[in-house]
Amino acid sequence: MASGYWRLVLVGVVVWVGVGAQAQGTAAAPAAAPAAANAGKACSVNRTAPTPAEQAMNLKQYSKAEGLFREVLAKSPQSAEVHEGLVRALLEQDKVEDAAKDAAAWLASSPGDSMAMVAQAEVLLRQGQPYLAIVEFRQAARADLCNARAFYGLAEVDGLAGLHATAKRAIEQAYALHPTDDDIEGWWIGTRQRAERLAKWQDYAEHSDQISEEDRATMKTWLAKQMQEHTSDCRMAPSSPREAKVPMTAIMDGPYHQTGLGLDVKFNGSHKVLQLDTGASGITISRAAAMFLGLQREDRGSTGGIGDKAEVRTSLIHVASIKIGGIEFTNCAVDILEKFGVLDSDGLIGGDVFSESALTLDFPKRELRIAPLPLRPGDKPPNPALDAAGDDQDEVAHDPYIAPEMAQWLRVYRSGHDLLMPTGLVDTKRVKDDSAWKDALFILDTGSEENLISPAAARSVTKVSRDWESGIQGIQGEVDKVYDAGKFTLQFAGLRLAAPGMTSIDTTRISHDVGVEVSGFIGAPALFQMALHIDYRDNLVWCEYSKPK
């Protein structure tokens, strides 16, 4: 496994060249789309049922869908909707290079085709370039105001950038144009208020022919659980303080090997130490910890992470009281990881647990600080929730608010609990050559013992070789193939990391799940040198680094 002295240094400016806000080391804030040339065009609503190829896509039969799209395209080569569907089918099979070549050739031959622009934008998004994808989606919408997939794409990128109100407007437009598109309908249902949302999902689970029987059963199980939960669940107790400073404690594997840092968490008064992990979501405890706490299982599911084996079975329980540093939350959902020996601690606590608070992970001081987020103009003080297991609550969609006191914080992308940091990569010998820097997205993962990079990203700036001796273990077991990346330089948030070498693993499955290319993980060796400030509500991060004296 690659090792060495990981040295962070502050830099005056971000030196790699990107497009738009990416060049500033932050996620772009999409501006309003320019006025369309066909603004007077009247759009008809597309209510046609999905074609066999589209239905295969909806049923996740992507290889079959690819074949059906190709058959139709052979007979009707000018069918833009079919061609765009083919590109999506390739992307869903992780044939990203094939999709990129197809979309580029199509757009070159039909530069004014709105659907060709959508296909190109979808490829750019999957390649980890949302700042370029948003430009292409805007151009597609400008070229054809009736292109529902263009507005759907705008919603995707705006959602990643935390522009939830803007994304909601885009998906409303997409649904108005094409309500029978399964992707669009699903996203639109997700923007409804709780009662309407659950009712529509119930109707979908019962009657839709665009879902596999396996997924239908999973959805019905999920709906049954949602019906038993309430928006009042997992709220901060009225008597609880709104701010706290919580000491971090070392998680040890044996007497000398520290695997991470954790928090002392009380479950109904009983103490357990959970590893603090921004690469995880909610609260997950080990099977042994659940047995010790005497918690009764209520529901079953599965979870995944790093590793090449199957997802691990989980169970869901509700805990009457959870206390973290004096802050108390009541009736909170918690996951139990049913497989023994997967975790080095009693469990994991994700940073998104504190998604309604301003969170500081001060690793040099070994202290976690929780404080209220700045109020948006016109807002009333909220009753913060502990987002322990994805509670489904009514929310008003907002775009990010950057308070004056948070002016130094950076905009990042967010997919679920994953914080995607715009990052620059370069061959160390070419640090001063602006044209040599490569743009990438890395997940901020305090639970990763290593800084990790994908082989594809590593090969763009250094040599990569197979590492036959080392192993990487995650929730989904051991990684089958581990590589060693040579010397290069990595830069993010105004900080530069001189990497003497780095472990490299395939991130294809993670990228597929996130929807954009994940080029690696900024893990404990880098993050533990700083105070990491996170605002999950507004997609904001501040990496506060003080040079050691």
N, C-alpha and C positions, 0 to 999 in steps of 0.2 A: 504494500500500500504506500502511495506517495506520502512523504513526510518532509519536514524541514521547518525552518523558522518562518512563520507567517508574519510579515511586517506590514502593518498599515501605516500610511502616511497621509497627511492632509495635503491637498493640492489646491492651488489658487483658483483654477478654473477646470472645467471638464474639457479634456482636449480632443476627445473623439468627435467625429463629424457625423451627425445624424440628420433627420428631417424634422422640422418643427420643434416642438418642445423636447423631443428625444435628445437633441443635441445639448440640452441643458440638464440632462440626467434626470428627467421627470416625465411622468405620463402626460400626454397632451390633453388639453381641454378643448374639445372640438368646438369650433365656432359655428355659427349658423350657416347652413348651406346657402350658397349664392342663388339668386333667382334663376329659375329654369327658363330655358329658351322656349319651351312649349307650355308656359304657364296657363295659357287659355285652353289647353286640351281637356276634353271631358273624358273621365275614366269610367268604364263600366266595371261593375263588381263581378269578380270571377268566383262563381259558386260551383264550378265543375268538380265532380268527384275525382279523387286521385287516380291517375293512370296505374296500370299494373306495375310499371317501374317505380313510380312514386310510392305505391303501397309497399313494395318490397323494401324501399328505403325506410319507411315508417316502421316496418316490422323488423328492422335491423338486419335484413338479408342483403347485405351490401354487394356481395359478389353477384348475386342474382340480379340485383338492380343494375349493376354495371352492364351485364350482358343484355338486359332488356333495353336500356338506354342506347347501347350501341346498335342493336337491331333496328330501332326506330330511326336513329340518326343515319343509318346506311340508306334508308328509304327516303328520309326527309332531312337532308344535310343542312337546310336553312333553319331548322327548328331551334330557336335560341333557348327556349325553356328546357328542351331535352338535352341540349349541349351543356347547359349549366348544371342540370341534374347529374350528368355523367361526371363532371368535375367534382361535385359533392360526393358521389359514390366512391371515387378514387380517394378523396381525402378521408372518408370514413374508414377505408381499408388501410390508412396510413401510407398510401402510395403517393406521397407528397411530391416527389420529383416528377412522376408521370402527370399528376394534376397540374403542376407548374408549367411543364412543357406544353401541355394541351391548351391551357388558358392563355399563355403568352402567344402561341401561334394563332389562336382564334382572334385575340384582340388585335394582333398585328394585321390580320387579314380583314378585320371588321372594326376599325378603330372607333367608330361612332355607335356601336351596338351596346345598348345599356346592359343587356344581360351578360355580354362578354366582359364588361367592366365589373359586374357583380362576381363573376367567376374568378377574375383576376384578384379582386378584393378578398374573396374567401381564401384563396391560396396565400395571399400576403398575411392574413390573420393567422392561419394555421402555421405559417413559417415564423411566427413570433414578431411580426411587424405591424401591430395594430395602428401605429401612427401613420403608416402608409395606406393601410386598408381603409381607414376612415376617409382619406382623400378620394380613393377610388369609389367607395360607396356613395359619397356625395356627388361625384361626377355622374355616376349611374342614375341617381335620383334626379339630377338636373337634366340629364338626357331624356329621361322618361318618367314623368311624375306618376305614372300608373304602374311602375315596377314595384310590386309588393316586396320582392326579395331584396331590393335595394334598401328599403326602409327597415326590413328585418335585420339586415347587416348593420345598418346604422345603430339599431337598438343593441346589437351584440357588443359593438365596440364601445358605445357610450356606457353600457352597463359595466364593462371591464374598467372603464375610467372613473366609475363612481358617479356618472351623470345620470342618476336614476330617474329624475323627472324628465330629462331630455329623452332618455331611452323609452320611457312610458309613452311619450307623445309619438315617437317613431313607431312603436308597435301598434298603437291605436290606428295610425295611418295604414300600416301594413294589413291589419285585420279588416279595416274598412274596404281595402282593395281585394283581399283574397282570404275570406274567412274559412275556406275549406283546406287551406294549406295546413298540414298537421303541425309543423314547426311553429308557424305563426299563431295558430289557435292555442297551442300549449303555453306559449309565452304570454299571450293575452289573458288566458285564464289565470295565470300566476299573478297578474297585476290587479285582479279583483279583490274586493274586501272579503274577509274571512268567510262569512256565511255564503255569499254568492260563489266564492272560489271553491269551497268544499262541495257545494251542490253541483256545480258544473263538472268537477272531477268525478263525482259519483256517477253522474249521467254518462260521462266519457268511459269510465271503467265498466259500466254495465252494457253500453250499446255500441261503442266504437269498434269498427272492424280494422282499425289502423294500429292495433296493439297486439302483441303476441299473448298467448294464454299464460305464459310464465310471468310476463310483465303485468298482465291483468290481475293475477293473483297477488303479486307484490303490491300493486297499487291499492287493492282492496284491503290488504292487511294494514298498509300505511294509513288509509282513510279511517279504518276502524279505530286506530290509535289516536288520530287527530280529533275524532269526535269525542274522545274522552278527555281531551286537554282543553284548557281555557286560557284566554289571554291574560288572566290574572296569575297564572302559574309562573313560578320562578321569578318573583319580584323581590326587590330589596325590602327587608323588613322595615316598617315605619320607624322603629327606634334605632335602626342601624346608622352608623356614621356614613357619610358620603365620600370620605377620603380615608386613605390608609397607607401606611408604609409597612411592607411585609418583608421580613428577612428571607433571603434565599438560602437554601441548605444544599450541600453537595450530595449528589447521587453517586454512590461508589459501587464499583464492581470489584470486590476484593479490597484489601487494605491500601492499595496504592493507585488504583486506576479510577479516575473520576469520569463518569459517563455523561454527566450533565448537572444542571442545577434545578432545584425544585422548591415547592412551597408546602408548608404545613397546613393541611386542610382538615377541618373537622366535619365529619359526617354524623349528624345526630349526636354530637358530643365526642365521638371517637376520632382520634388523630390518625391520619395517613399522609405520607409524603408523596406528592405528585410532581413528576418532572414537568418543568415549564417548557412548552413546545409550540412555537409559532407554526410549525409544520403540521400540527394536529388540530382537530376541531372539537370544541366542547370539552366535556370531562369523560374520560374513559378510565376505568379502574380494572385491575387484574382480577382474575377469578379467585385467587387466594385472598385478595383484599375484600372482595364481596362476601366470601365465606366468613372472614373475621368480623366484618361489620354486621353479619346476619341479615343481609338485604335479600328480599324476595323478588325473583325475576317476574316481569310482566309481559314481555314481548321479545321477539327474536329478529335478528337481522344479520348484517355482515359489514365489515369495514376493510379497507385496504390501505396500502402505503408502499414504501420501498420494498422490493423483493419480487421474485419471479414465480412464486407459488400462488395458490388460490387465496381468495379473500378469507379472512378469519371470521368465524361466527361470533356474533355479539348478542347480548340480551339487554333489555332496557328495564330500568327500575326508576322509581321516583323517591327522592330523599326529602324528608320533611324539613330538615335544616342543614344548610351548608354554610360554614363560617370560614372566611379567609381574612386573616389579620383583623378580626373584630367586625368586619362587614358580614352581615348575615343575609342570606337569601332563603326563601321558603318554597317548598314543593317543586324541586328541580329534577328534571330528567337526567339520568346518568347512564352511560353505556358500560356494560361489563364485557371485557375481552375474554372469551370462554377458553381459549387455548392456554395451557400452562407454559411458562418459560419464555414467553414472547417479550415481556417487558423486563427491564432492569430495575424497575421501581414499582411502587404500589399502583401507579397509573400515570396518565398524562392529563395535563390541563392546557388547553389551547389558548393562545392569546385572544382569540375571538370570543372567549368567555366574557371578556370585559369590553365587548363591542360598543357598549353605551357609555364608556368612560374613556378619559385620556389615560393611556397606559405608558408607564416608563419602566423598562427593564434595565436597571443600572447594574450591569455586570461587574464593573470594577469595585463598586461598593457592596455588591451582592444584596441588592435591595430592589423590591418591586414597589412602585408607587401608583396608586389609583386615585384619580381626581375627576371631578365633573368636567364634561366637555363644554367648551364655550357655547352659550346659547346663540342660536341663529336669530337674526333680527326678527322681533315679533313673537318668538317662541316663549312658552312658559316652561318652568323647570320640570323635567320629566321625572318619572319614577323608574329608575334604571332597572333593566332586566339582566339577569345573568344568563347569557345565551349558552346554556350547558349542553343541549342536545337538539339544537335546531327548532326551538319552539316556533310554532306557526302563528304569528300575531299580526293584527292589523297595523299597517304602517302607511304613512304618507310619504310618497316618493319625493326626494329632494336631490338637488345637485349639490356638490361639495361646497361647504362654507369654510373659508380660510380666515380665521379671526386675525386681527392685527398682531396679536402676540404670537401667532404661529406663522409669521411671514417667512421664516427660514425653513419651514417644513417643506418636504417635496411631495408632489403628486406621484402616486404609483398606481399600477393596475392591480385589481383584486378579482380573483375568481374563487367564490366561496370563501374559505378561510385563508387561501393562499395569497400572500402578498408578493407580487411580481415586480421586482426592481429592475428598471432599465439599467443596463450594465455595458461597459465597454471592454473589449478584449483586444490585445495586441501582442505581437511578437516583441519580447522585451527589448530586442535590438532596435526596434522601430518605434519606440515610445513617442519620439518627437515628430513622427510622420503622421499628420492628421489623417491622411488618406488610408493609412494602414489599419486604423481602428475598425473593429467589427461591432455592430449593435446586437445585443442579446437581452433576454429576460431571464433573471435568476430568481428563484424562490428564497425568501428570507426564512431560514429554518434553524431556530435555536436548538432543536432537538437532534440535529445532525452532528455527529462527532467529527465529521470531515467536511471540508469544502469539496464539492463535487462538480464535475463538468461532464457534459455529454461528449461522446467521441466526435460527433460531427462538429460541434463548436470548437473542441480542442484542435481538431485537424486544420481549422481555418487559421490558426495562429502558431501551432507548434507540432511536434511529432507525437504520435500516439503508438503505444505498444501494448501487447497483451501482458497482464499481470497474473501469473499463474500461482503466485504464493498467497496473495491477500484475499480477504473475503469481506463482503458487506452484508450485514444482517438487518432486516427491517421487519415490520409487522407481517408482511407476506413472505417471510422466510429469507433465504439467502439469495443474493443476486448471482445469476448463473455465470455471467461474463463480466470480469473486472479488468479495466485497462489502466495504464499509467500515462498521464499526459506530461510532456516535458515542460521546461521553463517558459513562462509567459507572464504578462501583467494584466491584472483585472482592475477595473475602476467603477465605482458606484458612489452616488451621493456625495461627490466631492472628495472621496477617499480613494487611495490607490493601494492595491494589494500586490506586492511583489511575490509571485508564486514560484517557488523553486521546483515545483512539481505538484501535480494534483491527481487524485484518484478520479477515474472516469467510468461512468456507468451509462447504459442505454436508458434514455428518458422517454422513449416513444410512447409507452403506455400512459405515463403521467401527462405528457403533452396532449395525447388524444383525449384524456379525461378533462383536462383544463380547457382545451380548445385552441391553444396557441402553443408554439414551440417553447418548451422549457429547456434552456441550455445548461442548467445546473442549479446548485444549491449553495447559497452563502450560509455556511454553518457556524458552529460554535467557535472554531479557531479564529474567525474574523469577528463575529458578533460579540464574543465575550471580551473584546478589547474596548467596548464602547457602551454608552448609555443609549439604548434603542427606544425611541419614543414613537408610539403608534396611535393613530386615530382611525379606527376601522370604519367609523361612520362616514368619514370624508375622504378615505383613501389617501391619508397623509402619513408620512414617515419622516423622522428626523434622526439621523445617525450622528450622535454627539460624541466626537472623539477628541480626547485630550492627549497630546503627546506625553508619554511617560517621562518623568524627570530623571 
